[in-house]
Every structure is written in structure tokens, then in C-alpha cells.
Amino acid sequence: MVGLLIGVAIWMALALIVAVVLGRVARRADNEELGSTLDWNTAEIDDAVHHD
């Protein structure tokens, strides 16, 4: 029974590490996207696209 509890604790620790790493990667991607040099002027985009 103790072995099972140790296994579950190790599994939870690994899951926590994976969640933290994925969260950091997602945050970095968001920061890079929000801080990009692209100019998203929606008025210019609407003028450039021909609506039928």
C-alpha cells in the first residue's frame, strides 16, 4: 500500500512539473505574439478586403 502511495506521489509530482513547463511555454508564446512588431490595424484590413 505504501508503494502505491509513493507511486501516486511521484506521478503527481511529474504532472505538476509538466503543467508548469507547458504553462511557461504558453506564457512565452503569448508574450512574443503580443509584443510582435506586426501592425494589426483592423480598419486598414477592412478597407483592403473586398466584401461581397
CHARMM internal coordinates of N, CA and C (Angstrom, degrees):
IC EDIT
DIST 1 N 1 CA 1.4562
DIST 1 CA 1 C 1.5225
ANGL 1 N 1 CA 1 C 111.08
DIST 1 C 2 N 1.3316
ANGL 1 CA 1 C 2 N 115.69
DIHE 1 N 1 CA 1 C 2 N -37.82
DIST 2 N 2 CA 1.4614
ANGL 1 C 2 N 2 CA 119.62
DIHE 1 CA 1 C 2 N 2 CA 179.38
DIST 2 CA 2 C 1.5242
ANGL 2 N 2 CA 2 C 110.13
DIHE 1 C 2 N 2 CA 2 C -65.77
DIST 2 C 3 N 1.3291
ANGL 2 CA 2 C 3 N 116.15
DIHE 2 N 2 CA 2 C 3 N -36.88
DIST 3 N 3 CA 1.4658
ANGL 2 C 3 N 3 CA 120.12
DIHE 2 CA 2 C 3 N 3 CA 178.16
DIST 3 CA 3 C 1.5162
ANGL 3 N 3 CA 3 C 111.72
DIHE 2 C 3 N 3 CA 3 C -62.32
DIST 3 C 4 N 1.3200
ANGL 3 CA 3 C 4 N 116.34
DIHE 3 N 3 CA 3 C 4 N -37.97
DIST 4 N 4 CA 1.4610
ANGL 3 C 4 N 4 CA 120.84
DIHE 3 CA 3 C 4 N 4 CA 178.07
DIST 4 CA 4 C 1.5268
ANGL 4 N 4 CA 4 C 110.65
DIHE 3 C 4 N 4 CA 4 C -64.56
DIST 4 C 5 N 1.3208
ANGL 4 CA 4 C 5 N 116.97
DIHE 4 N 4 CA 4 C 5 N -43.61
DIST 5 N 5 CA 1.4656
ANGL 4 C 5 N 5 CA 120.62
DIHE 4 CA 4 C 5 N 5 CA 178.78
DIST 5 CA 5 C 1.5266
ANGL 5 N 5 CA 5 C 111.30
DIHE 4 C 5 N 5 CA 5 C -64.05
DIST 5 C 6 N 1.3239
ANGL 5 CA 5 C 6 N 116.62
DIHE 5 N 5 CA 5 C 6 N -39.06
DIST 6 N 6 CA 1.4685
ANGL 5 C 6 N 6 CA 120.11
DIHE 5 CA 5 C 6 N 6 CA 177.76
DIST 6 CA 6 C 1.5259
ANGL 6 N 6 CA 6 C 109.79
DIHE 5 C 6 N 6 CA 6 C -65.57
DIST 6 C 7 N 1.3279
ANGL 6 CA 6 C 7 N 116.64
DIHE 6 N 6 CA 6 C 7 N -41.49
DIST 7 N 7 CA 1.4661
ANGL 6 C 7 N 7 CA 120.60
DIHE 6 CA 6 C 7 N 7 CA 177.76
DIST 7 CA 7 C 1.5168
ANGL 7 N 7 CA 7 C 112.20
DIHE 6 C 7 N 7 CA 7 C -61.77
DIST 7 C 8 N 1.3231
ANGL 7 CA 7 C 8 N 116.53
DIHE 7 N 7 CA 7 C 8 N -43.40
DIST 8 N 8 CA 1.4698
ANGL 7 C 8 N 8 CA 120.72
DIHE 7 CA 7 C 8 N 8 CA 178.58
DIST 8 CA 8 C 1.5269
ANGL 8 N 8 CA 8 C 110.21
DIHE 7 C 8 N 8 CA 8 C -64.81
DIST 8 C 9 N 1.3203
ANGL 8 CA 8 C 9 N 117.81
DIHE 8 N 8 CA 8 C 9 N -40.50
DIST 9 N 9 CA 1.4661
ANGL 8 C 9 N 9 CA 121.25
DIHE 8 CA 8 C 9 N 9 CA 179.50
DIST 9 CA 9 C 1.5255
ANGL 9 N 9 CA 9 C 110.60
DIHE 8 C 9 N 9 CA 9 C -64.00
DIST 9 C 10 N 1.3234
ANGL 9 CA 9 C 10 N 116.91
DIHE 9 N 9 CA 9 C 10 N -42.06
DIST 10 N 10 CA 1.4713
ANGL 9 C 10 N 10 CA 119.96
DIHE 9 CA 9 C 10 N 10 CA 178.34
DIST 10 CA 10 C 1.5265
ANGL 10 N 10 CA 10 C 110.20
DIHE 9 C 10 N 10 CA 10 C -65.62
DIST 10 C 11 N 1.3289
ANGL 10 CA 10 C 11 N 116.99
DIHE 10 N 10 CA 10 C 11 N -41.88
DIST 11 N 11 CA 1.4623
ANGL 10 C 11 N 11 CA 121.45
DIHE 10 CA 10 C 11 N 11 CA 178.45
DIST 11 CA 11 C 1.5347
ANGL 11 N 11 CA 11 C 110.80
DIHE 10 C 11 N 11 CA 11 C -60.62
DIST 11 C 12 N 1.3179
ANGL 11 CA 11 C 12 N 116.99
DIHE 11 N 11 CA 11 C 12 N -43.62
DIST 12 N 12 CA 1.4689
ANGL 11 C 12 N 12 CA 120.92
DIHE 11 CA 11 C 12 N 12 CA 179.24
DIST 12 CA 12 C 1.5249
ANGL 12 N 12 CA 12 C 111.19
DIHE 11 C 12 N 12 CA 12 C -65.94
DIST 12 C 13 N 1.3230
ANGL 12 CA 12 C 13 N 117.36
DIHE 12 N 12 CA 12 C 13 N -38.19
DIST 13 N 13 CA 1.4622
ANGL 12 C 13 N 13 CA 120.54
DIHE 12 CA 12 C 13 N 13 CA 178.45
DIST 13 CA 13 C 1.5237
ANGL 13 N 13 CA 13 C 110.44
DIHE 12 C 13 N 13 CA 13 C -64.75
DIST 13 C 14 N 1.3250
ANGL 13 CA 13 C 14 N 117.10
DIHE 13 N 13 CA 13 C 14 N -42.77
DIST 14 N 14 CA 1.4673
ANGL 13 C 14 N 14 CA 120.03
DIHE 13 CA 13 C 14 N 14 CA 177.98
DIST 14 CA 14 C 1.5280
ANGL 14 N 14 CA 14 C 111.05
DIHE 13 C 14 N 14 CA 14 C -64.84
DIST 14 C 15 N 1.3282
ANGL 14 CA 14 C 15 N 117.05
DIHE 14 N 14 CA 14 C 15 N -40.25
DIST 15 N 15 CA 1.4636
ANGL 14 C 15 N 15 CA 120.50
DIHE 14 CA 14 C 15 N 15 CA 178.06
DIST 15 CA 15 C 1.5252
ANGL 15 N 15 CA 15 C 110.81
DIHE 14 C 15 N 15 CA 15 C -63.03
DIST 15 C 16 N 1.3211
ANGL 15 CA 15 C 16 N 117.04
DIHE 15 N 15 CA 15 C 16 N -39.06
DIST 16 N 16 CA 1.4614
ANGL 15 C 16 N 16 CA 120.81
DIHE 15 CA 15 C 16 N 16 CA 178.16
DIST 16 CA 16 C 1.5263
ANGL 16 N 16 CA 16 C 110.93
DIHE 15 C 16 N 16 CA 16 C -64.84
DIST 16 C 17 N 1.3138
ANGL 16 CA 16 C 17 N 117.07
DIHE 16 N 16 CA 16 C 17 N -42.65
DIST 17 N 17 CA 1.4674
ANGL 16 C 17 N 17 CA 120.74
DIHE 16 CA 16 C 17 N 17 CA 179.17
DIST 17 CA 17 C 1.5248
ANGL 17 N 17 CA 17 C 110.36
DIHE 16 C 17 N 17 CA 17 C -62.90
DIST 17 C 18 N 1.3314
ANGL 17 CA 17 C 18 N 117.29
DIHE 17 N 17 CA 17 C 18 N -44.28
DIST 18 N 18 CA 1.4659
ANGL 17 C 18 N 18 CA 120.71
DIHE 17 CA 17 C 18 N 18 CA 178.88
DIST 18 CA 18 C 1.5240
ANGL 18 N 18 CA 18 C 110.37
DIHE 17 C 18 N 18 CA 18 C -62.68
DIST 18 C 19 N 1.3224
ANGL 18 CA 18 C 19 N 118.25
DIHE 18 N 18 CA 18 C 19 N -42.19
DIST 19 N 19 CA 1.4620
ANGL 18 C 19 N 19 CA 121.51
DIHE 18 CA 18 C 19 N 19 CA 179.94
DIST 19 CA 19 C 1.5222
ANGL 19 N 19 CA 19 C 111.14
DIHE 18 C 19 N 19 CA 19 C -63.63
DIST 19 C 20 N 1.3162
ANGL 19 CA 19 C 20 N 117.61
DIHE 19 N 19 CA 19 C 20 N -40.86
DIST 20 N 20 CA 1.4646
ANGL 19 C 20 N 20 CA 120.97
DIHE 19 CA 19 C 20 N 20 CA 179.30
DIST 20 CA 20 C 1.5210
ANGL 20 N 20 CA 20 C 110.29
DIHE 19 C 20 N 20 CA 20 C -65.56
DIST 20 C 21 N 1.3237
ANGL 20 CA 20 C 21 N 117.02
DIHE 20 N 20 CA 20 C 21 N -44.40
DIST 21 N 21 CA 1.4691
ANGL 20 C 21 N 21 CA 120.27
DIHE 20 CA 20 C 21 N 21 CA -179.49
DIST 21 CA 21 C 1.5226
ANGL 21 N 21 CA 21 C 110.52
DIHE 20 C 21 N 21 CA 21 C -64.00
DIST 21 C 22 N 1.3277
ANGL 21 CA 21 C 22 N 117.76
DIHE 21 N 21 CA 21 C 22 N -45.03
DIST 22 N 22 CA 1.4622
ANGL 21 C 22 N 22 CA 119.98
DIHE 21 CA 21 C 22 N 22 CA 179.15
DIST 22 CA 22 C 1.5287
ANGL 22 N 22 CA 22 C 111.41
DIHE 21 C 22 N 22 CA 22 C -65.12
DIST 22 C 23 N 1.3133
ANGL 22 CA 22 C 23 N 117.58
DIHE 22 N 22 CA 22 C 23 N -36.55
DIST 23 N 23 CA 1.4628
ANGL 22 C 23 N 23 CA 120.54
DIHE 22 CA 22 C 23 N 23 CA 176.90
DIST 23 CA 23 C 1.5142
ANGL 23 N 23 CA 23 C 112.13
DIHE 22 C 23 N 23 CA 23 C -64.40
DIST 23 C 24 N 1.3262
ANGL 23 CA 23 C 24 N 116.66
DIHE 23 N 23 CA 23 C 24 N -39.94
DIST 24 N 24 CA 1.4640
ANGL 23 C 24 N 24 CA 119.97
DIHE 23 CA 23 C 24 N 24 CA 178.56
DIST 24 CA 24 C 1.5217
ANGL 24 N 24 CA 24 C 110.87
DIHE 23 C 24 N 24 CA 24 C -67.13
DIST 24 C 25 N 1.3272
ANGL 24 CA 24 C 25 N 117.15
DIHE 24 N 24 CA 24 C 25 N -39.27
DIST 25 N 25 CA 1.4661
ANGL 24 C 25 N 25 CA 120.88
DIHE 24 CA 24 C 25 N 25 CA 178.60
DIST 25 CA 25 C 1.5242
ANGL 25 N 25 CA 25 C 109.89
DIHE 24 C 25 N 25 CA 25 C -64.41
DIST 25 C 26 N 1.3275
ANGL 25 CA 25 C 26 N 117.13
DIHE 25 N 25 CA 25 C 26 N -43.60
DIST 26 N 26 CA 1.4608
ANGL 25 C 26 N 26 CA 120.55
DIHE 25 CA 25 C 26 N 26 CA 179.74
DIST 26 CA 26 C 1.5246
ANGL 26 N 26 CA 26 C 110.80
DIHE 25 C 26 N 26 CA 26 C -65.11
DIST 26 C 27 N 1.3253
ANGL 26 CA 26 C 27 N 117.58
DIHE 26 N 26 CA 26 C 27 N -40.43
DIST 27 N 27 CA 1.4623
ANGL 26 C 27 N 27 CA 120.38
DIHE 26 CA 26 C 27 N 27 CA 179.03
DIST 27 CA 27 C 1.5246
ANGL 27 N 27 CA 27 C 110.77
DIHE 26 C 27 N 27 CA 27 C -64.57
DIST 27 C 28 N 1.3301
ANGL 27 CA 27 C 28 N 116.84
DIHE 27 N 27 CA 27 C 28 N -41.39
DIST 28 N 28 CA 1.4613
ANGL 27 C 28 N 28 CA 120.40
DIHE 27 CA 27 C 28 N 28 CA 179.15
DIST 28 CA 28 C 1.5274
ANGL 28 N 28 CA 28 C 110.45
DIHE 27 C 28 N 28 CA 28 C -63.89
DIST 28 C 29 N 1.3259
ANGL 28 CA 28 C 29 N 117.39
DIHE 28 N 28 CA 28 C 29 N -41.32
DIST 29 N 29 CA 1.4636
ANGL 28 C 29 N 29 CA 120.95
DIHE 28 CA 28 C 29 N 29 CA 178.71
DIST 29 CA 29 C 1.5240
ANGL 29 N 29 CA 29 C 110.53
DIHE 28 C 29 N 29 CA 29 C -63.97
DIST 29 C 30 N 1.3350
ANGL 29 CA 29 C 30 N 117.37
DIHE 29 N 29 CA 29 C 30 N -40.70
DIST 30 N 30 CA 1.4616
ANGL 29 C 30 N 30 CA 120.29
DIHE 29 CA 29 C 30 N 30 CA 177.73
DIST 30 CA 30 C 1.5184
ANGL 30 N 30 CA 30 C 110.91
DIHE 29 C 30 N 30 CA 30 C -63.62
DIST 30 C 31 N 1.3237
ANGL 30 CA 30 C 31 N 117.56
DIHE 30 N 30 CA 30 C 31 N -42.64
DIST 31 N 31 CA 1.4612
ANGL 30 C 31 N 31 CA 120.40
DIHE 30 CA 30 C 31 N 31 CA -179.79
DIST 31 CA 31 C 1.5182
ANGL 31 N 31 CA 31 C 111.05
DIHE 30 C 31 N 31 CA 31 C -64.42
DIST 31 C 32 N 1.3198
ANGL 31 CA 31 C 32 N 117.42
DIHE 31 N 31 CA 31 C 32 N -40.45
DIST 32 N 32 CA 1.4554
ANGL 31 C 32 N 32 CA 119.97
DIHE 31 CA 31 C 32 N 32 CA 179.35
DIST 32 CA 32 C 1.5197
ANGL 32 N 32 CA 32 C 110.71
DIHE 31 C 32 N 32 CA 32 C -66.99
DIST 32 C 33 N 1.3227
ANGL 32 CA 32 C 33 N 117.09
DIHE 32 N 32 CA 32 C 33 N -38.96
DIST 33 N 33 CA 1.4572
ANGL 32 C 33 N 33 CA 120.04
DIHE 32 CA 32 C 33 N 33 CA -179.69
DIST 33 CA 33 C 1.5278
ANGL 33 N 33 CA 33 C 110.71
DIHE 32 C 33 N 33 CA 33 C -69.47
DIST 33 C 34 N 1.3279
ANGL 33 CA 33 C 34 N 116.76
DIHE 33 N 33 CA 33 C 34 N -44.11
DIST 34 N 34 CA 1.4623
ANGL 33 C 34 N 34 CA 119.72
DIHE 33 CA 33 C 34 N 34 CA -179.24
DIST 34 CA 34 C 1.5212
ANGL 34 N 34 CA 34 C 111.69
DIHE 33 C 34 N 34 CA 34 C -69.67
DIST 34 C 35 N 1.3175
ANGL 34 CA 34 C 35 N 116.66
DIHE 34 N 34 CA 34 C 35 N -28.81
DIST 35 N 35 CA 1.4546
ANGL 34 C 35 N 35 CA 120.23
DIHE 34 CA 34 C 35 N 35 CA -179.23
DIST 35 CA 35 C 1.5107
ANGL 35 N 35 CA 35 C 113.28
DIHE 34 C 35 N 35 CA 35 C -95.64
DIST 35 C 36 N 1.3248
ANGL 35 CA 35 C 36 N 117.10
DIHE 35 N 35 CA 35 C 36 N 14.86
DIST 36 N 36 CA 1.4544
ANGL 35 C 36 N 36 CA 119.77
DIHE 35 CA 35 C 36 N 36 CA -177.36
DIST 36 CA 36 C 1.5229
ANGL 36 N 36 CA 36 C 109.93
DIHE 35 C 36 N 36 CA 36 C -70.71
DIST 36 C 37 N 1.3053
ANGL 36 CA 36 C 37 N 115.33
DIHE 36 N 36 CA 36 C 37 N 162.94
DIST 37 N 37 CA 1.4619
ANGL 36 C 37 N 37 CA 121.06
DIHE 36 CA 36 C 37 N 37 CA -177.29
DIST 37 CA 37 C 1.5158
ANGL 37 N 37 CA 37 C 112.07
DIHE 36 C 37 N 37 CA 37 C -90.39
DIST 37 C 38 N 1.3149
ANGL 37 CA 37 C 38 N 117.76
DIHE 37 N 37 CA 37 C 38 N 3.04
DIST 38 N 38 CA 1.4580
ANGL 37 C 38 N 38 CA 120.19
DIHE 37 CA 37 C 38 N 38 CA 179.66
DIST 38 CA 38 C 1.5257
ANGL 38 N 38 CA 38 C 109.68
DIHE 37 C 38 N 38 CA 38 C -71.88
DIST 38 C 39 N 1.3235
ANGL 38 CA 38 C 39 N 115.78
DIHE 38 N 38 CA 38 C 39 N 142.06
DIST 39 N 39 CA 1.4570
ANGL 38 C 39 N 39 CA 121.33
DIHE 38 CA 38 C 39 N 39 CA 179.69
DIST 39 CA 39 C 1.5211
ANGL 39 N 39 CA 39 C 108.40
DIHE 38 C 39 N 39 CA 39 C -102.65
DIST 39 C 40 N 1.3235
ANGL 39 CA 39 C 40 N 116.14
DIHE 39 N 39 CA 39 C 40 N 110.90
DIST 40 N 40 CA 1.4497
ANGL 39 C 40 N 40 CA 120.57
DIHE 39 CA 39 C 40 N 40 CA -178.83
DIST 40 CA 40 C 1.5260
ANGL 40 N 40 CA 40 C 109.41
DIHE 39 C 40 N 40 CA 40 C -101.20
DIST 40 C 41 N 1.3149
ANGL 40 CA 40 C 41 N 116.65
DIHE 40 N 40 CA 40 C 41 N 75.60
DIST 41 N 41 CA 1.4560
ANGL 40 C 41 N 41 CA 121.59
DIHE 40 CA 40 C 41 N 41 CA 176.90
DIST 41 CA 41 C 1.5246
ANGL 41 N 41 CA 41 C 107.55
DIHE 40 C 41 N 41 CA 41 C -87.89
DIST 41 C 42 N 1.3168
ANGL 41 CA 41 C 42 N 117.03
DIHE 41 N 41 CA 41 C 42 N 105.36
DIST 42 N 42 CA 1.4637
ANGL 41 C 42 N 42 CA 120.30
DIHE 41 CA 41 C 42 N 42 CA -173.86
DIST 42 CA 42 C 1.5232
ANGL 42 N 42 CA 42 C 112.38
DIHE 41 C 42 N 42 CA 42 C -67.28
DIST 42 C 43 N 1.3175
ANGL 42 CA 42 C 43 N 118.72
DIHE 42 N 42 CA 42 C 43 N -27.88
DIST 43 N 43 CA 1.4612
ANGL 42 C 43 N 43 CA 120.45
DIHE 42 CA 42 C 43 N 43 CA 178.15
DIST 43 CA 43 C 1.5218
ANGL 43 N 43 CA 43 C 110.30
DIHE 42 C 43 N 43 CA 43 C -65.98
DIST 43 C 44 N 1.3269
ANGL 43 CA 43 C 44 N 117.33
DIHE 43 N 43 CA 43 C 44 N -41.95
DIST 44 N 44 CA 1.4625
ANGL 43 C 44 N 44 CA 120.49
DIHE 43 CA 43 C 44 N 44 CA 177.82
DIST 44 CA 44 C 1.5224
ANGL 44 N 44 CA 44 C 111.09
DIHE 43 C 44 N 44 CA 44 C -66.53
DIST 44 C 45 N 1.3113
ANGL 44 CA 44 C 45 N 116.55
DIHE 44 N 44 CA 44 C 45 N -36.56
DIST 45 N 45 CA 1.4648
ANGL 44 C 45 N 45 CA 119.70
DIHE 44 CA 44 C 45 N 45 CA 178.93
DIST 45 CA 45 C 1.5254
ANGL 45 N 45 CA 45 C 109.72
DIHE 44 C 45 N 45 CA 45 C -65.82
DIST 45 C 46 N 1.3270
ANGL 45 CA 45 C 46 N 117.70
DIHE 45 N 45 CA 45 C 46 N -42.99
DIST 46 N 46 CA 1.4637
ANGL 45 C 46 N 46 CA 120.59
DIHE 45 CA 45 C 46 N 46 CA 178.88
DIST 46 CA 46 C 1.5204
ANGL 46 N 46 CA 46 C 111.26
DIHE 45 C 46 N 46 CA 46 C -63.97
DIST 46 C 47 N 1.3350
ANGL 46 CA 46 C 47 N 117.85
DIHE 46 N 46 CA 46 C 47 N -37.18
DIST 47 N 47 CA 1.4612
ANGL 46 C 47 N 47 CA 120.61
DIHE 46 CA 46 C 47 N 47 CA 178.72
DIST 47 CA 47 C 1.5218
ANGL 47 N 47 CA 47 C 111.49
DIHE 46 C 47 N 47 CA 47 C -69.43
DIST 47 C 48 N 1.3155
ANGL 47 CA 47 C 48 N 117.36
DIHE 47 N 47 CA 47 C 48 N -34.47
DIST 48 N 48 CA 1.4625
ANGL 47 C 48 N 48 CA 121.10
DIHE 47 CA 47 C 48 N 48 CA -176.61
DIST 48 CA 48 C 1.5256
ANGL 48 N 48 CA 48 C 112.11
DIHE 47 C 48 N 48 CA 48 C -77.71
DIST 48 C 49 N 1.3125
ANGL 48 CA 48 C 49 N 117.76
DIHE 48 N 48 CA 48 C 49 N -27.60
DIST 49 N 49 CA 1.4643
ANGL 48 C 49 N 49 CA 121.12
DIHE 48 CA 48 C 49 N 49 CA -178.13
DIST 49 CA 49 C 1.5160
ANGL 49 N 49 CA 49 C 108.75
DIHE 48 C 49 N 49 CA 49 C -90.61
DIST 49 C 50 N 1.3237
ANGL 49 CA 49 C 50 N 115.20
DIHE 49 N 49 CA 49 C 50 N 129.72
DIST 50 N 50 CA 1.4634
ANGL 49 C 50 N 50 CA 120.10
DIHE 49 CA 49 C 50 N 50 CA 179.70
DIST 50 CA 50 C 1.5194
ANGL 50 N 50 CA 50 C 108.87
DIHE 49 C 50 N 50 CA 50 C -87.47
DIST 50 C 51 N 1.3190
ANGL 50 CA 50 C 51 N 115.48
DIHE 50 N 50 CA 50 C 51 N 118.90
DIST 51 N 51 CA 1.4605
ANGL 50 C 51 N 51 CA 120.50
DIHE 50 CA 50 C 51 N 51 CA 179.68
DIST 51 CA 51 C 1.5192
ANGL 51 N 51 CA 51 C 109.03
DIHE 50 C 51 N 51 CA 51 C -93.44
DIST 51 C 52 N 1.3256
ANGL 51 CA 51 C 52 N 115.87
DIHE 51 N 51 CA 51 C 52 N 135.03
DIST 52 N 52 CA 1.4725
ANGL 51 C 52 N 52 CA 119.90
DIHE 51 CA 51 C 52 N 52 CA 179.27
DIST 52 CA 52 C 1.5043
ANGL 52 N 52 CA 52 C 110.93
DIHE 51 C 52 N 52 CA 52 C -90.83
END
COOR INIT
IC SEED 1 N 1 CA 1 C
IC BUILD
